[in-house]
Amino acid sequence: YQPAWTLVGGRAFDAAQTRADMASLIPEQVEWIQKEALEFVPEKNELRLREEEGKSSPLRYKRLVVAPGLELDWGAIEGLEPTLGRNGVTSNYDFSSCQYTAELVEQ
């Protein structure tokens, strides 16, 4: 649970309490669709999902909850990947690094 990782870094929260299997958090009556949304068409209660080979498919809905994911790209910053989590370099956007933040705060 990423928002809690700042608290983990500040030693105010236990890191173990922030981990859960995502599927276990989705209610049974909810369909979890893990596809990229290409287009929203709210006037039709529809969106288009990316399928294989660049094609798309429509998805009609009565109610829609969208969770725009976050994709971290540590490699976009030259030299960051090899030193992240050591040498005083940390991030609260990564589970293992937020624990390293806590170690740094303790020092």
N, C-alpha and C positions, 0 to 999 in steps of 0.2 A: 504494500500500500504506500505509494510514493509520497503523499503529503506527510505521512508520519516519519519519513526518513530524515527530515530536518530535525525532528525531535530526537531521533536516534543519534544523529550527529551531535546534538547538544546534551546527550546522556540523560534525556528526560523520558525516554521510551525504550522498551526492550525490542530489539530487532526481530526476535522470533515471533512476536505478536503481529508483525506486519506482513507475514507470508501466508498465502492461501492459494489453493488451486482455483483458478478463475471460474471453471465450470461449476464448482461448488457454491459460488456466489450468485449464480443465475437461477431465478425461480423456475420450478418445473413447467409452469404454464407459459413460459417465455421461450421463444425460439431464438437462439443465439446464432446469428449469421456472420461468419468471419470472412467477409469479402469486401473488396474495395468499392465504395460508392463512387460512381462516375458523374452522376447527375441527379439532382433533386427536381421533381416535378410536383410541387405541393398542390397545385390546382387539380391534379388527377390522383392525389394520394398515392404517388408512385415515385420510385427511384430506380435508377439503372445501375446494375452491379457488373463489375468486371468479371468476365469469364475467361476461359482459356483462349489462346490465340488472338487476344485483343478484342474479342467479341463482347457484347454486353447482353444482359437479360433484364427484363422489367421485374420489379417487385412491387406489388400493390399492398397497401397497409391500411388498417383502421387507426392504429396508434403506432407511433414510431419513436423509439429512443435511440439516439445516435451517440456513440462514444468515439470521438475522433482520436485515434491512437496517436502515440508519440513514438517516433522512431529515432533513436539516438544514433548519431554517426560520429563516434569518437575519431575515426580515421580522417575526418574532414579537417582536423587540426593537426598539422604535422608534428609528430613526436609525442602526441598526447597518449595514444594507446599504450606504448611501452612503459610509461611512467605513472599512469593513472592508478591510484591506490598505493603509491609509494613515493618516496622523495618529497613528501609534503604536498603532493598533488592529489586532490580529492574532488568528489562530486556527490551531492545528495540525490542525484538522479539515477544512482546505481546502488543496488542492495549492498554489495560488498564494500563499495567505497564509502557509504554512509557510516559504516562501522569504523572505517579508518578515520573518518572525520572525528568521530568520538574519541579515538586514541589521540589525535592531534590536539583536540580541545583539552584533554586531560593533561597533556604536556604543558 
